[in-house]
Amino acid sequence: MSKTSTEAMLFINGLATYLKSRIIGQDHVIEAISEKLRYWYLGVGDPSRPTTFFFLGPTGSGKTELIRETIRYLYGIGDKQKLLRLDMSEFGKTAGADVGKKLIGYSEHDPGRLYEFLENNTEGAILYDEFEKAHPDMAKYMLQQLDAGRVTLWNNKTYDISRFLLFYTSNVGAEIFQGNNHLSIERKSEAACQRLVMIFDSPEFVARFGKFNYGIFAFNALKPEHLRLIARKFIDDKLQHFRTIREHRHECGGFVLLENMDVLGYSPEVVDFALLQTNTTRNGAREIRDVVERMLNQAYIHAIANCHDENPITGYLHVEPNTDKLILSQTPPVK
């Protein structure tokens, strides 16, 4: 259903608030991309070219997650059909000199990675993730998309992508962003972009994204206080899933998981426990998510195994003394 101009403005103006509730420690990027997306959404940008973003920064700082959350907001929760993520390590030097054909296809039997997505969508988003891992020739294949807002595939059909969002991410120069506190974020971005120019021998490719904070965006390395907030967010999200797990039950090999688990709270030591198991300096939020997933799954299975009646599974999460496990107990955490 179409929106009035007022409804559209209210909707897109809510994007920044939504993203800040989901992505921690990158408010400066959220404000900048929300401005650019506002122009795209309201149709006041260049109608002949896609809207492009190049995200720089260390691993686990929220680049890919911000893109996913943006698409969820714009197209609806759970609408995965509107985002095509391409891992650019698949298009690396080992793919050979004809690497671009993996993207645009050879034939109907090998149509390439873009074909199905472009056949089924007239707008959406394409994510070229960790672009620094791509074969140098891939930069040339990007120029048609960036300049003309179109791409020609194996079938000689030209697809209009002028309403698409094109996202590129790169971890190149991660150590620049994690250190060099005497440099501004803009200077760090310039240094990272110079590395990209050297990798692809294509200054025109990098130049297509324009200026810092309008086409090129730099993510900060996460600080300890950000990491604690991120750990709490992942824990809260997982516990919310446990409250509704019965609604998402599945059968596999005859086993059925049926029980919801309502965790009423958890001690600060649970967050400490998650962070102590991660190399957050190197991997940031990505590893925290995996650790939280594993340790809370273990706590859930332990609670199910120790539930001997029909009462709801409820209680408080604690780190079990002298172990590396979380347990559910009826004792509230000490505040």
C-alpha positions in Angstrom: 0.0 0.0 0.0 1.4 3.4 -1.0 2.1 6.1 1.6 1.3 9.8 1.5 4.3 12.1 1.5 3.7 12.8 5.2 3.5 9.0 6.0 6.6 8.4 4.0 8.5 11.1 5.8 7.5 9.8 9.2 8.5 6.3 8.2 11.9 7.1 6.9 12.6 9.5 9.7 12.2 6.6 12.1 15.0 4.7 10.6 17.8 6.2 12.6 16.0 5.6 15.9 15.4 2.0 15.0 19.0 1.4 13.9 20.4 3.0 17.1 18.3 0.5 19.1 19.9 -2.4 17.2 23.4 -1.3 16.4 25.7 -0.1 19.3 28.6 2.3 19.1 28.1 3.6 15.6 25.7 6.5 15.9 27.8 8.7 13.7 27.4 6.2 10.8 23.7 5.7 11.4 23.0 9.5 11.3 25.0 9.8 8.0 23.4 6.9 6.1 19.9 7.7 7.4 20.3 11.1 5.7 21.3 9.5 2.4 18.6 6.9 2.6 16.0 9.6 3.3 16.8 11.1 -0.2 16.6 7.6 -1.8 13.3 6.7 -0.1 11.6 10.0 -1.0 12.9 9.8 -4.6 14.8 13.1 -4.6 18.2 11.6 -5.6 19.6 10.9 -9.0 17.0 8.6 -10.6 19.4 7.0 -13.1 21.9 5.6 -10.6 21.7 3.2 -7.6 22.3 4.6 -4.1 25.7 3.3 -3.0 27.5 2.9 0.3 31.0 1.7 1.1 31.5 0.7 4.8 35.0 0.5 6.2 36.1 -0.6 9.6 37.4 -3.6 11.7 35.7 -7.0 11.9 32.7 -7.2 14.2 32.0 -3.5 14.4 28.5 -3.8 12.9 28.9 -3.2 9.2 26.9 -6.2 7.9 24.5 -6.1 10.8 23.6 -2.5 10.1 22.8 -3.4 6.5 20.6 -6.3 7.5 18.7 -4.2 10.0 18.3 -1.4 7.5 16.6 -3.8 5.0 14.4 -5.3 7.8 13.2 -1.8 8.5 12.6 -0.7 4.9 11.0 -3.9 3.6 9.6 -5.6 6.7 10.8 -8.0 9.4 11.8 -11.3 7.9 11.8 -10.2 4.2 15.1 -11.8 3.3 14.2 -11.8 -0.4 15.2 -8.1 -0.7 18.8 -8.5 0.3 21.4 -10.5 -1.8 24.6 -11.0 0.1 27.7 -11.9 -1.9 30.7 -13.1 0.0 33.5 -11.7 -2.2 36.0 -14.4 -1.1 34.0 -16.5 -3.6 35.2 -14.1 -6.3 38.9 -14.1 -5.3 42.0 -14.7 -7.2 41.5 -18.5 -7.1 38.4 -18.0 -9.2 40.6 -17.2 -12.2 40.7 -14.4 -14.7 37.2 -14.9 -15.9 35.9 -14.3 -12.3 33.2 -11.8 -13.5 31.3 -14.6 -15.1 30.5 -16.0 -11.6 28.6 -12.8 -11.1 26.9 -12.3 -14.5 26.7 -15.9 -15.6 27.6 -18.1 -18.5 24.3 -19.7 -19.6 20.9 -20.8 -18.3 22.6 -23.7 -16.6 25.1 -21.5 -14.9 23.3 -18.1 -14.7 25.6 -16.4 -12.1 24.8 -15.0 -8.7 22.8 -11.9 -9.8 20.4 -13.6 -12.1 17.7 -15.0 -9.8 17.7 -11.9 -7.6 17.3 -9.4 -10.4 14.7 -11.5 -12.1 12.5 -11.4 -9.0 13.2 -7.8 -7.8 12.9 -4.4 -9.3 14.4 -2.9 -6.1 16.2 -4.1 -3.1 19.8 -4.3 -1.9 22.9 -6.1 -3.0 25.7 -6.5 -0.5 29.3 -7.1 -1.8 30.7 -8.2 1.5 34.5 -8.0 2.3 35.2 -6.6 -1.1 39.0 -6.5 -0.5 39.0 -10.3 -1.0 37.7 -10.0 -4.5 39.8 -10.5 -7.7 41.2 -7.2 -8.9 39.1 -7.5 -12.1 35.9 -7.4 -10.0 36.2 -3.6 -9.7 35.7 -3.3 -13.5 32.5 -5.2 -13.3 31.2 -2.8 -10.7 31.7 0.3 -12.8 28.6 -0.4 -15.0 26.5 -0.8 -12.0 27.8 2.3 -10.2 27.8 4.6 -13.3 24.8 3.6 -15.4 22.5 1.9 -12.9 22.2 -1.2 -14.9 23.8 -4.6 -15.4 23.9 -7.0 -18.4 23.8 -10.7 -17.7 24.5 -13.9 -19.6 21.2 -13.7 -21.5 22.1 -10.3 -23.0 19.3 -8.8 -20.9 20.0 -5.5 -19.2 18.5 -5.1 -15.8 17.7 -1.7 -14.3 19.2 -1.4 -10.8 18.7 2.4 -10.4 16.3 1.9 -7.5 18.6 -0.6 -5.8 20.8 0.0 -2.8 24.4 -1.2 -3.3 26.4 -1.9 -0.2 30.1 -2.7 -0.2 32.0 -3.6 3.0 35.7 -4.0 3.7 37.9 -4.8 6.6 41.0 -3.5 4.8 43.2 -1.5 7.2 41.4 -2.8 10.3 44.5 -2.0 12.3 44.3 1.6 11.2 40.8 1.9 12.8 41.7 0.0 15.9 44.8 2.1 16.7 46.2 5.4 15.6 44.1 7.4 18.1 45.8 10.6 17.0 44.2 10.3 13.6 40.7 11.5 12.8 38.2 8.9 11.5 38.3 10.8 8.1 42.1 10.4 7.9 41.8 6.7 8.8 39.2 6.3 6.0 41.5 8.0 3.5 44.4 5.6 4.4 42.0 2.6 4.0 40.8 3.8 0.6 44.4 4.2 -0.6 44.9 0.5 0.2 41.8 -0.4 -1.8 43.2 1.7 -4.8 46.4 -0.3 -4.6 44.6 -3.7 -4.3 42.4 -3.1 -7.3 44.6 -0.7 -9.3 41.4 1.3 -9.9 41.2 4.7 -8.4 38.1 5.4 -10.5 36.3 2.5 -8.7 36.9 4.0 -5.2 36.2 7.5 -6.5 32.7 6.5 -7.6 31.6 6.4 -3.9 32.2 10.1 -3.4 33.0 11.8 -0.2 33.5 10.6 3.4 30.3 10.4 5.3 28.1 10.5 2.2 29.4 7.5 0.1 32.2 6.2 2.3 31.5 5.5 5.9 33.9 4.5 8.6 32.9 2.3 11.6 34.7 2.8 14.9 36.4 0.0 16.8 34.1 -1.0 19.6 35.0 0.2 23.2 34.6 -2.1 26.3 31.4 -0.3 27.3 30.0 -1.0 23.8 30.9 -4.6 24.0 29.0 -5.0 27.3 25.9 -3.5 25.8 26.2 -5.7 22.8 26.6 -8.8 25.0 23.5 -7.8 26.9 21.6 -7.2 23.7 22.4 -10.7 22.4 21.5 -12.3 25.7 18.2 -10.4 25.8 17.4 -11.4 22.2 18.1 -15.0 22.9 16.1 -15.1 26.1 13.2 -13.6 24.2 13.4 -16.5 21.8 13.3 -19.0 24.6 10.1 -17.4 25.9 8.4 -18.3 22.6 10.3 -21.4 21.5 7.1 -23.5 21.5 5.8 -21.4 18.7 8.9 -22.3 16.7 9.3 -25.9 17.5 10.5 -28.4 14.9 10.7 -32.1 14.6 14.0 -33.8 13.7 14.6 -37.5 14.0 11.6 -37.9 16.2 12.6 -35.3 18.8 10.4 -32.3 19.5 11.4 -29.3 21.6 8.2 -28.0 23.3 9.0 -26.0 26.4 9.3 -22.3 26.7 11.8 -21.0 29.2 11.1 -17.7 30.9 14.2 -16.2 32.4 13.3 -13.4 34.8 16.7 -12.0 35.0 20.4 -12.7 35.1 23.4 -11.7 37.1 26.1 -9.3 35.8 28.5 -12.2 36.0 26.7 -13.7 33.0 27.8 -10.8 30.8 31.3 -11.0 32.2 31.3 -14.8 31.5 30.4 -14.2 27.8 33.0 -11.5 27.3 35.8 -13.5 28.9 35.3 -16.2 26.3 35.8 -13.8 23.3 38.7 -12.2 21.6 36.8 -8.9 21.4 39.8 -6.9 20.4 40.1 -8.8 17.1 36.6 -10.1 16.4 34.2 -7.6 18.0 30.5 -8.3 18.2 30.6 -11.3 15.8 32.3 -13.6 18.3 30.2 -12.3 21.2 27.1 -13.4 19.3 28.5 -17.0 18.8 29.5 -17.3 22.4 26.1 -16.1 23.7 24.3 -18.5 21.4 26.4 -21.5 22.5 26.3 -20.8 26.3 22.5 -20.0 26.4 21.7 -23.0 24.3 23.6 -25.1 26.8 21.7 -23.5 29.7 18.4 -24.2 28.0 19.1 -27.9 27.4 20.3 -28.2 31.0 17.1 -26.6 32.2 15.0 -28.9 30.1 16.9 -32.0 31.3 16.3 -31.0 34.9 12.6 -30.2 34.5 10.6 -33.1 36.0 7.1 -31.7 36.1 4.6 -29.8 34.0 5.3 -26.4 35.6 6.7 -23.7 33.3 10.4 -23.5 33.2 11.3 -20.2 34.9 14.0 -18.7 37.0 17.2 -16.6 37.0 20.4 -17.3 35.1 23.7 -17.5 37.1 27.2 -18.7 36.4 27.5 -22.0 38.3 30.4 -21.7 40.8 33.7 -23.4 39.9 32.4 -24.4 36.5 32.1 -22.9 33.0 28.3 -23.3 32.8 25.2 -21.3 33.2 22.4 -22.6 35.3 18.8 -21.6 36.0 17.9 -21.2 39.7 15.1 -19.6 41.7 17.5 -17.2 43.4 17.3 -13.6 42.1 20.6 -12.0 41.2 22.2 -9.7 43.7 21.9 -6.1 42.5 
